[in-house]
């Protein structure tokens, strides 16, 4: 009986703490977004001194800058953080049309962390375009996806725009890379 009572008290305490968080208007992920400490993780994940440091590392080794940072490839990664993730004006053209590396700094300023995770694990709810490797981000540890979000968001806003995606058959007016394989003669 004594054990049952202590379990009940512990359960009620947890419920009250959760209710207080809900009534204050903060979700656990919103509260976590303000905390840069590395939370525990289930499964393989990056370990770093902070979530922002982990996010920076993941975006570099994950080649995110290749498509989302102007001049990254040409400079061999010698772009200062202040200029990263503002998008790419070179299109990626294939059978799906032409897509452009989005300005992720703008995306993270208007999108919450939970939505970011959902987009990267569901291929933008099935609307994601190549060459974004959605199949890879869908397999990433949630803590790592949150770390990437926090790093990019920490860079602050950057109002630079990028061209809008084009449907199949519509010719881009700017530079693009054809990424659909062709068979040679």
Secondary structure by P-SEA (a helix, b strand, c coil): caaaaaaaaaaaaaaaaaaaaaaacccaaaaaaacccccccccbbbbcccaaaaaaaaaaaaccccccccccccccccccccccccccccccccccccccccaaaaaaaaccaaaaaaaaacccccccccccaaaaaaaccaaaaaaaaaaaaaaccccbbbbccccccccccccccccbbbbcc
